[in-house]
């Protein structure tokens, strides 16, 4: 088998950086930049391109099996990549109870892009990384020789791919802090490794649990052999957990859209931007600082 021609997808790299004027930052003497990773590719949006590209090459034409919940951006991106590159894809979806229900719009998009969906109970899903459980899943989907990508796409290849994000911002001497929303932590692990020694990365987890610091450190250990870069997490802005969007967060996102003309994705980007506004008010960024917010996605349509 041969690796797919990823150049045919024509990613827009490096992604552009835009400065916006927002009084909630300006009154504290803080500049806000937007790193528009949402513009890299219309289907493989933001960090999905950076995490998937190396994995798609490593698949070398084999079927790609990966994992996600019912609203997974990662599943949609993998399905789109399969359609564009002519690769078979299988999405293992958390929640056996969903198998007998109509597909939601996110899963329907996956199916329309040719992804085979396989629903598993939540107990099995939690154990999916165990070799015997994974082998059983692959047998069930008739893909024992498939290339397996973990949930969220976060593995060593993905982490090394995301290092390029940090390297693109390393070239900007005016950037002090690079902030992004985090799910499985792979993008933060790579980003931090690519930044300059005097820059730091700030992750805003969108899931509850307080586990992500350990996961990011482990991802860096596997990808680079040691912890890399100056990074930290602020766990306060998950709004109750993944896919939880309160009325307050939705109103904040609508206001940001009205102010700046930027469509704000709710599950990740809105939580990031909300957190940055709070942190600016708290004085977390010294006057004269420049913060770059990584826009990793856009609203699903």
VENURUR-V687317 format. One record per residue. N is the residue number from 1. RES is the residue in one letter. SS is DSSP state (H for helix, E for strand, - for the rest). OMEGA is omega in whole degrees, -180 to 180 (999 if undefined). D_LAST is the distance of its C-alpha to the last C-alpha in whole Angstrom. Layout:
n: [N;N]
res: [RES;RES]
ss: [SS;SS]
omega: [OMEGA;OMEGA]
d_last: [D_LAST;D_LAST]
//
This chain:
n: [1;2;3;4;5;6;7;8;9;10;11;12;13;14;15;16;17;18;19;20;21;22;23;24;25;26;27;28;29;30;31;32;33;34;35;36;37;38;39;40;41;42;43;44;45;46;47;48;49;50;51;52;53;54;55;56;57;58;59;60;61;62;63;64;65;66;67;68;69;70;71;72;73;74;75;76;77;78;79;80;81;82;83;84;85;86;87;88;89;90;91;92;93;94;95;96;97;98;99;100;101;102;103;104;105;106;107;108;109;110;111;112;113;114;115;116;117;118;119;120;121;122;123;124;125;126;127;128;129;130;131;132;133;134;135;136;137;138;139;140;141;142;143;144;145;146;147;148;149;150;151;152;153;154;155;156;157;158;159;160;161;162;163;164;165;166;167;168;169;170;171;172;173;174;175;176;177;178;179;180;181;182;183;184;185;186;187;188;189;190;191;192;193;194;195;196;197;198;199;200;201;202;203;204;205;206;207;208;209;210;211;212;213;214;215;216;217;218;219;220;221;222;223;224;225;226;227;228;229;230;231;232;233;234;235;236;237;238;239;240;241;242;243;244;245;246;247;248;249;250;251;252;253;254;255;256;257;258;259;260;261;262;263;264;265;266;267;268;269;270;271;272;273;274;275;276;277;278;279;280;281;282;283;284;285;286;287;288;289;290;291;292;293;294;295;296;297;298;299;300;301]
res: [X;X;X;X;X;X;X;X;X;X;X;X;X;X;X;X;X;X;X;X;X;X;X;X;X;X;X;X;X;X;X;X;X;X;X;X;X;X;X;X;X;X;X;X;X;X;X;X;X;X;X;X;X;X;X;X;X;X;X;X;X;X;X;X;X;X;X;X;X;X;X;X;X;X;X;X;X;X;X;X;X;X;X;X;X;X;X;X;X;X;X;X;X;X;X;X;X;X;X;X;X;X;X;X;X;X;X;X;X;X;X;X;X;X;X;X;X;X;X;X;X;X;X;X;X;X;X;X;X;X;X;X;X;X;X;X;X;X;X;X;X;X;X;X;X;X;X;X;X;X;X;X;X;X;X;X;X;X;X;X;X;X;X;X;X;X;X;X;X;X;X;X;X;X;X;X;X;X;X;X;X;X;X;X;X;X;X;X;X;X;X;X;X;X;X;X;X;X;X;X;X;X;X;X;X;X;X;X;X;X;X;X;X;X;X;X;X;X;X;X;X;X;X;X;X;X;X;X;X;X;X;X;X;X;X;X;X;X;X;X;X;X;X;X;X;X;X;X;X;X;X;X;X;X;X;X;X;X;X;X;X;X;X;X;X;X;X;X;X;X;X;X;X;X;X;X;X;X;X;X;X;X;X;X;X;X;X;X;X;X;X;X;X;X;X;X;X;X;X;X;X]
ss: [-;-;-;-;-;H;H;H;H;-;-;-;-;-;-;-;E;E;E;E;-;-;H;H;H;H;-;-;-;-;E;E;E;E;E;-;H;H;H;-;-;-;-;-;-;-;H;H;H;H;H;H;H;H;H;H;H;H;H;-;-;-;-;E;E;E;E;E;-;-;-;-;H;H;H;H;H;H;H;H;H;H;H;H;H;-;-;-;E;E;E;E;E;E;-;H;H;H;H;H;-;-;-;-;H;H;H;H;H;H;H;H;-;-;-;E;E;E;E;E;-;H;H;H;H;H;-;-;-;-;H;H;H;H;H;H;H;H;H;H;-;-;-;-;-;-;E;E;-;-;H;H;H;-;-;H;H;H;H;H;H;H;H;H;H;H;H;H;H;H;-;-;-;-;-;-;E;E;E;E;E;E;-;-;-;H;H;H;H;H;H;H;H;H;-;-;-;-;-;E;E;E;E;E;E;-;-;-;-;-;-;H;H;H;H;H;H;H;H;H;H;H;H;H;-;-;-;-;-;E;E;E;E;-;H;H;H;-;-;-;-;-;-;-;-;-;H;H;H;H;H;H;H;H;H;H;H;H;H;H;-;-;-;-;-;-;-;-;H;H;H;H;H;H;H;H;H;H;H;H;H;-;-;-;-;-;-;-;-;E;E;E;E;E;-;-;-;-;-;-;-]
omega: [-180;179;178;180;-177;179;180;179;174;177;177;-178;-7;179;-176;176;-179;173;176;178;-178;-176;180;174;-177;-179;175;180;-177;173;178;174;174;175;-166;175;177;-179;-178;-176;-177;-178;177;-166;169;-176;178;175;-175;-178;-175;-170;-178;179;178;176;-179;179;175;176;179;172;178;176;179;-166;176;176;-173;-179;-173;172;-179;178;-179;-179;179;178;179;178;178;178;-175;-175;-180;179;171;179;175;176;176;-169;178;176;179;-178;-180;-174;-176;-180;173;180;173;-176;-179;179;177;177;177;-179;179;178;173;180;171;-178;-180;-176;179;179;-172;177;177;-178;-180;-177;-171;-180;177;-173;-178;179;179;180;178;178;-179;176;-178;-179;178;-178;-176;178;-176;171;-174;175;-176;177;180;179;-172;170;-175;178;-180;-179;178;176;-179;175;179;177;177;-179;177;180;175;-178;-179;-177;-178;-177;180;-176;173;-175;177;174;-175;171;179;171;-177;-179;178;-179;180;180;-176;-179;-177;-177;176;-178;-178;175;177;180;180;179;176;-179;179;176;174;169;178;-177;-165;-180;178;-178;-180;178;179;178;178;178;-179;-176;-171;-180;-179;173;-178;172;179;-179;178;-180;169;-169;-168;-166;-180;178;176;178;-177;179;175;179;-179;176;179;-180;179;178;177;-179;178;179;179;177;-180;-178;-166;178;-179;175;-174;175;-168;-170;-179;-169;-180;180;176;-176;177;180;-179;177;178;-178;177;179;-180;-179;-178;-180;-179;177;-176;-180;171;-180;175;178;-179;179;-170;-179;175;-176;179;179;999]
d_last: [34;33;30;27;27;25;26;24;21;22;20;21;24;25;22;23;24;24;26;25;27;27;30;29;30;32;35;35;36;33;31;27;25;22;22;18;18;14;15;17;15;12;11;14;13;16;18;17;18;22;22;21;23;27;26;25;28;30;29;31;29;29;27;24;24;22;21;19;18;15;12;14;12;15;15;12;13;17;15;14;17;19;18;19;22;23;24;24;21;22;20;22;20;22;23;25;25;21;23;24;21;18;15;12;9;9;12;12;10;13;15;14;15;18;18;21;20;23;23;26;28;27;31;31;27;29;32;30;31;35;36;37;34;32;35;34;30;31;34;31;29;31;30;33;33;30;29;27;25;25;22;20;22;25;28;31;29;26;28;30;27;25;29;28;26;29;31;29;29;33;34;33;36;35;32;34;31;28;25;22;20;22;21;23;25;25;24;26;29;28;28;31;33;32;33;36;39;39;35;33;30;29;26;24;24;21;23;26;29;31;31;29;32;34;31;30;34;34;32;34;37;36;34;37;40;40;38;36;36;36;33;32;30;29;28;28;24;23;23;24;22;19;16;18;17;20;20;22;19;16;19;20;16;16;20;19;16;19;21;20;17;15;11;12;11;12;14;16;16;16;19;21;21;22;25;26;27;29;30;31;33;35;36;35;35;38;38;38;35;32;29;26;23;21;17;16;12;9;6;4;0]
//
